[in-house]
Amino acid sequence: MRFDELDLEENILQGIEAMNFKEMTPVQEQTIPVMLEKRDIIGCAQTGTGKTAAYTLPLLNHLVQEGNPDNCIRAVIMVPTRELAQQIDMQFEGFTYFLPISTCVVYGGGDGAGWDQQKRGLLMGADVVIATPGRLLSHLTNSGIDLSRVSYFILDEADRMLDMGFFDDIMQIVKHLPQERQTILFSATLPPKIRQLAKQILRNPAEINIAISKPNDAIVQSAYICYETQKMPIILELFAKNPDKKTIIFSSSKQKVKDLAYALKRQRLNVAAMHSDLEQEQRENVMLDFKNGKINILVATDIVARGIDIDNIALVINYDVPHDPEDYIHRIGRTARANADGVAITFVSEKEQGKFHRIETFIEKDIYKIPIPVHFGEAPAYSPKASGDRRNNRHNNHRKNGKRHGKGKGNASPANAPAKS
């Protein structure tokens, strides 16, 4: 179905055309008509399915039709991270080019001037407030802002917000909203805690499920079963063949991200690190340089997994296996966006095989294991059940024998020695 077949205001359709949006994605096709009817929605859709436009366009249609003569806040969009808030605001900028709609982006991490700017926007009554929960709650407590005229409340990536501990903040914010409103909740998964939240804040919602927790079919997934010491040599060989390919390397550890970026810079690769220790201005500059091609390789923690919207990322590398299968899906979802193809490679050390096997089970797919080149030395066999049994046996023996094994080094195999490259 095409966007121009929707019953939207003409100036909104102009913005859609200017943004070069033509065919709707499944989540847009299912969500927009329901939202135009002002029904509450609980939607299950992962990153990259077009859900931002799915709620943005009908929201704009409502706001244009109703106007805002009293200059009050009409809509609140709640998101887990400042990066996602900024990206949603950028999409609003495109869609509202022909519209008299104002937005205010509210997130933490800035200086006092940033706080004052946010406060002014909130007190002046921006049509749409895009905010992280903690920062908006701080403004509610300290800035005297008024949410009593909000008609539309949207929670994007609600599961991520709950994982980050924002449940209480969200419920505090809800207390400041009017009972009569349209509430939209999007989440990549619908675990019991999301169902509980939905039950408390939604009224008779329509339920929309799109591609629940499955990677995009356009992503070619593969893995190296290797020792930890073989990971860096493999990466260097990959980039020796194609150093200009736009790539994100994910690691769960902030320190490992810093070490990886440093090691790759020493190899004269065009790389930058992204992690929570960076100041907001530094993070924005890194993302802008990556988007504009000044940086080819971004080494990042999971802070970027759900907070980046760049269409031409060709390769995602998981330097370590993510702890949660959902994080795996969000990481590799950074590639193969906007109908493009992409490649995802995961490095699986001997200790990580159990976690990787859980991912394969979760996505119902045996991921192709790339043979390790001979010059990297012998690689471990992929036997996740056996490695899990070995870990359990070591744990049980340790418990049985008390502290006698507490100082032991274990039985290190010669194969664990650093590989020669």
LUMKOL-860880 format. One record per residue (C-alpha): residue in one letter; x, y, z; residue number from 0. Coordinates in Angstrom, 1 decimal, padded with zeros to 4 digits. Layout:
SITE  zake       x       y       z  gudren
SITE     A       X       Y       Z     NUM
...
//
This chain:
SITE  zake       x       y       z  gudren
SITE     M   000.0   000.0   000.0       0
SITE     R   001.3   003.5  -000.9       1
SITE     F   001.3   006.5   001.5       2
SITE     D  -000.6   008.6  -001.0       3
SITE     E  -003.5   006.2  -000.6       4
SITE     L  -003.9   007.2   003.1       5
SITE     D  -006.4   009.8   004.3       6
SITE     L  -003.8   012.2   005.5       7
SITE     E  -003.7   016.0   005.3       8
SITE     E  -002.3   017.3   002.0       9
SITE     N   000.7   019.1   003.6      10
SITE     I   001.7   015.9   005.4      11
SITE     L   001.6   014.0   002.1      12
SITE     Q   003.9   016.7   000.7      13
SITE     G   006.4   016.0   003.5      14
SITE     I   006.2   012.3   002.8      15
SITE     E   006.9   012.8  -000.9      16
SITE     A   009.8   015.2   000.0      17
SITE     M   011.2   012.4   002.2      18
SITE     N   010.9   010.0  -000.7      19
SITE     F   008.6   007.6   001.2      20
SITE     K   006.4   005.7  -001.2      21
SITE     E   005.4   002.1  -000.2      22
SITE     M   004.5   001.5   003.4      23
SITE     T   006.2  -001.2   005.5      24
SITE     P   003.9  -003.9   007.1      25
SITE     V   004.0  -002.1   010.5      26
SITE     Q   003.0   001.2   008.9      27
SITE     E   000.2  -000.4   007.0      28
SITE     Q  -001.2  -002.0   010.1      29
SITE     T  -000.6   000.8   012.6      30
SITE     I  -001.5   004.1   010.8      31
SITE     P  -005.2   003.3   010.1      32
SITE     V  -005.7   002.2   013.7      33
SITE     M  -003.9   005.2   015.1      34
SITE     L  -006.0   007.5   012.9      35
SITE     E  -009.1   006.1   014.6      36
SITE     K  -007.5   007.2   018.0      37
SITE     R  -007.4   003.7   019.4      38
SITE     D  -004.7   002.7   021.9      39
SITE     I  -002.1   000.3   020.4      40
SITE     I   000.4  -002.2   021.8      41
SITE     G   002.7  -003.0   018.9      42
SITE     C   005.5  -005.5   018.7      43
SITE     A   008.0  -004.5   016.1      44
SITE     Q   011.8  -004.6   016.1      45
SITE     T   014.2  -001.9   015.0      46
SITE     G   014.3  -001.2   011.3      47
SITE     T   010.7  -002.0   010.5      48
SITE     G   009.6   001.6   010.0      49
SITE     K   007.7   002.0   013.3      50
SITE     T   008.8   005.6   013.8      51
SITE     A   006.9   006.8   010.8      52
SITE     A   004.1   004.4   011.8      53
SITE     Y   003.2   006.6   014.8      54
SITE     T   004.7   009.9   013.6      55
SITE     L   002.5   010.4   010.6      56
SITE     P  -000.9   009.8   012.2      57
SITE     L   000.2   011.8   015.2      58
SITE     L   001.0   014.8   012.9      59
SITE     N  -002.4   014.3   011.2      60
SITE     H  -004.2   014.7   014.5      61
SITE     L  -002.1   017.7   015.5      62
SITE     V  -002.7   019.5   012.2      63
SITE     Q  -006.4   018.9   012.3      64
SITE     E  -006.8   020.0   015.9      65
SITE     G  -004.4   022.9   016.0      66
SITE     N  -002.8   024.2   019.2      67
SITE     P  -004.4   027.6   019.9      68
SITE     D  -003.3   027.6   023.6      69
SITE     N   000.4   026.8   022.9      70
SITE     C   000.4   023.7   025.2      71
SITE     I   002.2   020.4   025.0      72
SITE     R   000.0   018.1   022.9      73
SITE     A   002.1   014.9   022.6      74
SITE     V   004.8   013.2   024.5      75
SITE     I   007.1   010.5   022.9      76
SITE     M   009.1   008.6   025.5      77
SITE     V   012.3   006.8   024.4      78
SITE     P   015.2   005.0   026.2      79
SITE     T   018.2   007.0   024.9      80
SITE     R   019.1   010.5   023.8      81
SITE     E   020.4   009.0   020.4      82
SITE     L   016.9   007.7   019.6      83
SITE     A   015.3   011.0   020.7      84
SITE     Q   017.5   012.9   018.3      85
SITE     Q   016.8   010.5   015.5      86
SITE     I   013.0   010.8   016.0      87
SITE     D   013.4   014.6   016.1      88
SITE     M   015.2   014.4   012.7      89
SITE     Q   012.4   012.4   011.2      90
SITE     F   009.9   015.0   012.5      91
SITE     E   012.0   017.7   010.9      92
SITE     G   011.5   016.0   007.5      93
SITE     F   007.8   015.2   007.8      94
SITE     T   006.9   018.7   009.3      95
SITE     Y   008.8   020.7   006.6      96
SITE     F   005.4   022.0   005.3      97
SITE     L   003.7   022.1   008.8      98
SITE     P   003.5   024.6   011.6      99
SITE     I   004.5   021.9   014.2     100
SITE     S   007.1   022.4   016.9     101
SITE     T   009.1   019.8   018.7     102
SITE     C   011.3   019.9   021.9     103
SITE     V   013.9   017.2   022.6     104
SITE     V   014.6   016.5   026.3     105
SITE     Y   017.4   014.3   027.5     106
SITE     G   020.2   014.3   030.0     107
SITE     G   023.9   014.5   029.8     108
SITE     G   024.3   018.1   028.7     109
SITE     D   025.3   021.3   030.5     110
SITE     G   023.2   024.0   032.2     111
SITE     A   022.6   025.7   028.9     112
SITE     G   021.0   022.6   027.6     113
SITE     W   018.7   022.3   030.6     114
SITE     D   017.6   025.9   030.2     115
SITE     Q   016.9   025.5   026.5     116
SITE     Q   014.8   022.4   027.2     117
SITE     K   013.0   024.2   030.0     118
SITE     R   012.1   027.1   027.6     119
SITE     G   010.8   024.8   025.0     120
SITE     L   008.7   022.9   027.5     121
SITE     L   007.2   026.1   029.1     122
SITE     M   006.5   027.6   025.7     123
SITE     G   004.3   024.6   024.9     124
SITE     A   006.0   022.6   022.1     125
SITE     D   003.5   020.6   020.1     126
SITE     V   005.6   017.4   020.5     127
SITE     V   008.0   016.6   023.3     128
SITE     I   010.5   013.8   022.6     129
SITE     A   012.1   012.8   025.9     130
SITE     T   013.9   010.2   028.0     131
SITE     P   012.0   009.3   031.2     132
SITE     G   014.5   010.5   033.8     133
SITE     R   015.1   013.9   032.2     134
SITE     L   011.4   014.6   031.7     135
SITE     L   010.7   013.6   035.3     136
SITE     S   013.4   016.0   036.4     137
SITE     H   011.7   018.8   034.5     138
SITE     L   008.3   017.9   036.0     139
SITE     T   009.8   018.2   039.4     140
SITE     N   011.9   021.3   038.9     141
SITE     S   010.7   023.3   035.9     142
SITE     G   007.0   023.6   036.6     143
SITE     I   006.0   022.2   033.2     144
SITE     D   002.4   021.2   032.5     145
SITE     L   001.4   017.9   030.8     146
SITE     S  -002.3   018.2   031.6     147
SITE     R  -003.2   019.0   028.0     148
SITE     V  -001.4   016.0   026.4     149
SITE     S  -003.7   014.1   024.1     150
SITE     Y  -001.1   011.6   022.7     151
SITE     F   001.4   009.5   024.7     152
SITE     I   003.8   007.2   022.8     153
SITE     L   006.3   004.8   024.3     154
SITE     D   009.0   003.6   021.8     155
SITE     E   011.2   000.7   022.7     156
SITE     A   009.4   000.2   025.9     157
SITE     D   011.2  -003.1   026.7     158
SITE     R   014.5  -001.3   026.6     159
SITE     M   013.2   001.4   028.9     160
SITE     L   012.1  -001.2   031.5     161
SITE     D   015.5  -003.0   031.1     162
SITE     M   017.1   000.3   032.0     163
SITE     G   015.0   000.6   035.2     164
SITE     F   012.6   003.3   034.0     165
SITE     F   009.3   001.6   035.1     166
SITE     D   008.8   003.8   038.1     167
SITE     D   009.8   007.0   036.2     168
SITE     I   007.3   006.2   033.5     169
SITE     M   004.5   005.6   036.0     170
SITE     Q   005.3   008.9   037.7     171
SITE     I   005.0   010.7   034.4     172
SITE     V   001.7   009.0   033.6     173
SITE     K   000.3   010.5   036.8     174
SITE     H   000.8   014.0   035.2     175
SITE     L  -001.1   013.0   032.1     176
SITE     P  -004.9   013.3   031.6     177
SITE     Q  -006.9   010.1   031.7     178
SITE     E  -008.4   010.9   028.3     179
SITE     R  -005.6   010.4   025.8     180
SITE     Q  -004.4   008.1   023.1     181
SITE     T  -001.5   005.8   024.2     182
SITE     I   000.7   003.9   021.8     183
SITE     L   003.3   001.4   023.1     184
SITE     F   005.9  -000.2   020.9     185
SITE     S   008.3  -002.9   022.0     186
SITE     A   010.6  -005.4   020.3     187
SITE     T   009.3  -008.1   022.6     188
SITE     L   006.2  -008.5   024.8     189
SITE     P   007.4  -010.2   028.0     190
SITE     P   005.1  -010.2   031.2     191
SITE     K   006.6  -006.9   032.4     192
SITE     I   005.6  -005.1   029.2     193
SITE     R   002.1  -006.7   029.4     194
SITE     Q   001.8  -005.4   033.0     195
SITE     L   002.8  -001.9   031.9     196
SITE     A   000.4  -002.0   029.0     197
SITE     K  -002.5  -003.1   031.2     198
SITE     Q  -001.9  -000.2   033.5     199
SITE     I  -001.7   002.6   031.0     200
SITE     L  -003.6   001.4   027.9     201
SITE     R  -007.3   001.1   027.3     202
SITE     N  -008.7  -001.7   025.2     203
SITE     P  -005.6  -001.6   022.9     204
SITE     A  -005.4  -003.0   019.4     205
SITE     E  -002.5  -005.4   019.2     206
SITE     I  -000.1  -005.4   016.2     207
SITE     N   002.7  -007.9   015.8     208
SITE     I   005.3  -007.5   013.1     209
SITE     A   008.4  -009.8   012.7     210
SITE     I   008.7  -010.6   016.4     211
SITE     S   012.3  -011.1   017.4     212
SITE     K   013.7  -012.3   014.1     213
SITE     P   016.6  -010.8   012.2     214
SITE     N   016.0  -009.3   008.8     215
SITE     D   016.3  -012.0   006.1     216
SITE     A   018.5  -009.6   004.1     217
SITE     I   021.3  -010.0   006.7     218
SITE     V   023.9  -012.7   005.9     219
SITE     Q   024.7  -014.1   009.3     220
SITE     S   027.9  -016.0   010.1     221
SITE     A   030.3  -016.7   012.9     222
SITE     Y   033.9  -017.6   013.7     223
SITE     I   034.4  -020.2   016.4     224
SITE     C   037.7  -019.1   017.7     225
SITE     Y   039.9  -018.6   020.8     226
SITE     E   039.8  -015.1   022.4     227
SITE     T   043.4  -014.4   021.2     228
SITE     Q   042.4  -015.1   017.6     229
SITE     K   039.7  -012.4   017.4     230
SITE     M   041.9  -009.4   016.7     231
SITE     P   044.0  -011.1   014.0     232
SITE     I   040.8  -012.1   012.2     233
SITE     I   039.5  -008.6   012.4     234
SITE     L   042.7  -007.2   011.0     235
SITE     E   042.7  -009.6   008.1     236
SITE     L   039.0  -008.7   007.3     237
SITE     F   039.9  -005.0   007.2     238
SITE     A   043.1  -005.6   005.2     239
SITE     K   040.9  -006.8   002.4     240
SITE     N   038.3  -004.0   002.6     241
SITE     P   039.2  -001.2   005.0     242
SITE     D   036.6   001.3   003.6     243
SITE     K   033.5  -000.8   004.4     244
SITE     K   031.3   001.0   006.8     245
SITE     T   031.3  -001.2   009.9     246
SITE     I   030.2  -001.3   013.5     247
SITE     I   032.1  -003.6   016.0     248
SITE     F   030.0  -004.3   019.1     249
SITE     S   031.4  -005.3   022.5     250
SITE     S   029.5  -005.6   025.8     251
SITE     S   032.4  -004.1   027.8     252
SITE     K   033.1  -000.4   027.8     253
SITE     Q   036.8  -001.0   028.5     254
SITE     K   037.1  -003.5   025.7     255
SITE     V   035.5  -001.0   023.3     256
SITE     K   038.3   001.5   024.3     257
SITE     D   041.0  -001.1   023.9     258
SITE     L   039.7  -002.3   020.5     259
SITE     A   039.5   001.2   019.1     260
SITE     Y   043.0   002.0   020.3     261
SITE     A   044.4  -001.2   018.8     262
SITE     L   042.7  -000.6   015.4     263
SITE     K   043.9   003.0   015.4     264
SITE     R   047.4   001.7   015.8     265
SITE     Q   046.9  -000.2   012.6     266
SITE     R   046.0   003.1   010.8     267
SITE     L   042.4   002.2   010.4     268
SITE     N   039.8   005.0   010.4     269
SITE     V   038.0   004.2   013.6     270
SITE     A   036.3   005.8   016.6     271
SITE     A   034.8   004.5   019.9     272
SITE     M   031.3   005.1   021.2     273
SITE     H   030.5   004.4   024.8     274
SITE     S   028.8   006.0   027.8     275
SITE     D   032.0   007.7   029.2     276
SITE     L   031.9   010.2   026.3     277
SITE     E   030.3   013.6   026.8     278
SITE     Q   027.1   014.2   024.8     279
SITE     E   028.9   016.6   022.4     280
SITE     Q   031.6   014.0   021.8     281
SITE     R   029.1   011.3   021.1     282
SITE     E   027.2   013.5   018.6     283
SITE     N   030.4   014.4   016.8     284
SITE     V   031.4   010.8   016.5     285
SITE     M   028.0   009.8   015.1     286
SITE     L   028.0   012.7   012.7     287
SITE     D   031.5   011.7   011.5     288
SITE     F   030.4   008.1   011.1     289
SITE     K   027.3   009.1   009.2     290
SITE     N   029.2   011.4   006.9     291
SITE     G   031.9   008.9   006.1     292
SITE     K   034.8   010.6   008.0     293
SITE     I   034.9   007.4   010.1     294
SITE     N   034.6   004.0   008.5     295
SITE     I   034.6   001.8   011.7     296
SITE     L   032.7   002.5   014.8     297
SITE     V   033.5   000.4   017.9     298
SITE     A   030.6   000.6   020.3     299
SITE     T   028.8  -000.8   023.3     300
SITE     D   025.2  -001.8   023.1     301
SITE     I   024.3   001.9   023.7     302
SITE     V   024.3   002.1   019.9     303
SITE     A   022.5  -001.1   019.2     304
SITE     R   019.1   000.6   019.4     305
SITE     G   020.2   004.1   018.9     306
SITE     I   021.5   004.5   015.4     307
SITE     D   019.7   005.1   012.2     308
SITE     I   022.2   005.0   009.3     309
SITE     D   021.2   003.1   006.2     310
SITE     N   024.5   002.2   004.6     311
SITE     I   026.2   000.1   007.2     312
SITE     A   027.6  -002.9   005.3     313
SITE     L   029.0  -005.0   008.2     314
SITE     V   028.3  -005.6   011.9     315
SITE     I   030.9  -007.5   013.9     316
SITE     N   030.0  -008.9   017.4     317
SITE     Y   033.5  -009.0   019.0     318
SITE     D   031.9  -010.9   021.8     319
SITE     V   028.6  -012.7   022.0     320
SITE     P   025.9  -010.5   023.5     321
SITE     H   024.3  -011.7   026.8     322
SITE     D   020.8  -011.6   025.5     323
SITE     P   019.4  -013.0   022.1     324
SITE     E   017.4  -009.8   021.8     325
SITE     D   020.6  -007.7   022.0     326
SITE     Y   022.0  -009.9   019.2     327
SITE     I   019.0  -009.0   017.0     328
SITE     H   019.3  -005.3   017.7     329
SITE     R   023.0  -005.3   017.1     330
SITE     I   022.9  -007.0   013.7     331
SITE     G   019.8  -005.0   012.8     332
SITE     R   022.1  -002.0   012.3     333
SITE     T   022.8  -003.4   008.8     334
SITE     A   020.5  -004.3   005.9     335
SITE     R   018.3  -001.3   006.5     336
SITE     A   016.2   000.5   003.9     337
SITE     N   016.0  -002.6   001.6     338
SITE     A   019.8  -003.0   001.5     339
SITE     D   021.8  -006.2   002.1     340
SITE     G   024.2  -006.6   005.0     341
SITE     V   026.6  -008.9   006.7     342
SITE     A   026.8  -009.8   010.4     343
SITE     I   029.8  -011.8   011.8     344
SITE     T   030.0  -013.0   015.4     345
SITE     F   033.2  -014.1   017.2     346
SITE     V   032.5  -017.0   019.5     347
SITE     S   035.1  -018.0   022.0     348
SITE     E   035.1  -021.3   023.8     349
SITE     K   033.4  -019.8   026.8     350
SITE     E   030.8  -018.1   024.7     351
SITE     Q   029.5  -021.1   022.9     352
SITE     G   026.6  -021.7   025.2     353
SITE     K   025.3  -018.1   024.8     354
SITE     F   025.7  -018.3   021.0     355
SITE     H   023.8  -021.6   020.9     356
SITE     R   020.9  -019.9   022.8     357
SITE     I   020.8  -017.2   020.1     358
SITE     E   020.6  -019.9   017.4     359
SITE     T   017.8  -021.6   019.3     360
SITE     F   016.0  -018.3   019.8     361
SITE     I   016.1  -017.3   016.1     362
SITE     E   015.6  -020.9   015.0     363
SITE     K   018.6  -020.9   012.7     364
SITE     D   021.9  -022.6   012.5     365
SITE     I   024.3  -019.8   011.8     366
SITE     Y   027.1  -020.6   009.3     367
SITE     K   030.4  -021.2   010.9     368
SITE     I   033.3  -019.7   008.8     369
SITE     P   036.4  -022.0   008.9     370
SITE     I   039.3  -020.4   010.6     371
SITE     P   042.2  -019.8   008.1     372
SITE     V   045.0  -022.3   008.8     373
SITE     H   047.6  -019.6   009.5     374
SITE     F   045.7  -018.5   012.6     375
SITE     G   046.3  -021.9   014.2     376
SITE     E   043.9  -024.6   015.5     377
SITE     A   040.4  -023.4   016.5     378
SITE     P   038.1  -024.9   019.1     379
SITE     A   035.3  -027.2   018.0     380
SITE     Y   031.8  -025.9   018.2     381
SITE     S   030.3  -028.1   021.0     382
SITE     P   028.2  -025.7   023.2     383
SITE     K   026.5  -028.5   025.2     384
SITE     A   029.9  -030.1   026.0     385
SITE     S   031.5  -026.8   026.9     386
SITE     G   028.5  -026.1   029.2     387
SITE     D   028.8  -029.5   030.8     388
SITE     R   032.5  -028.9   031.4     389
SITE     R   031.8  -025.5   033.1     390
SITE     N   029.1  -027.1   035.2     391
SITE     N   031.4  -029.9   036.3     392
SITE     R   034.1  -027.4   037.2     393
SITE     H   031.6  -025.5   039.2     394
SITE     N   030.3  -028.6   041.0     395
SITE     N   033.8  -029.8   041.8     396
SITE     H   034.7  -026.4   043.2     397
SITE     R   031.7  -026.5   045.5     398
SITE     K   032.3  -030.1   046.6     399
SITE     N   036.0  -029.6   047.4     400
SITE     G   035.7  -026.1   049.0     401
SITE     K   038.7  -023.7   048.8     402
SITE     R   041.3  -026.3   047.7     403
SITE     H   040.6  -025.3   044.1     404
SITE     G   040.2  -021.6   044.7     405
SITE     K   043.8  -020.9   043.8     406
SITE     G   044.1  -023.3   041.0     407
SITE     K   044.9  -022.3   037.4     408
SITE     G   042.8  -025.0   035.8     409
SITE     N   044.0  -027.4   033.0     410
SITE     A   045.1  -025.0   030.3     411
SITE     S   045.3  -026.6   026.9     412
SITE     P   048.2  -025.7   024.6     413
SITE     A   045.6  -024.7   022.0     414
SITE     N   044.7  -021.8   024.3     415
SITE     A   048.1  -020.2   023.6     416
SITE     P   048.1  -017.0   021.5     417
SITE     A   047.8  -017.7   017.9     418
SITE     K   050.7  -016.7   015.6     419
SITE     S   049.7  -014.2   012.9     420
//
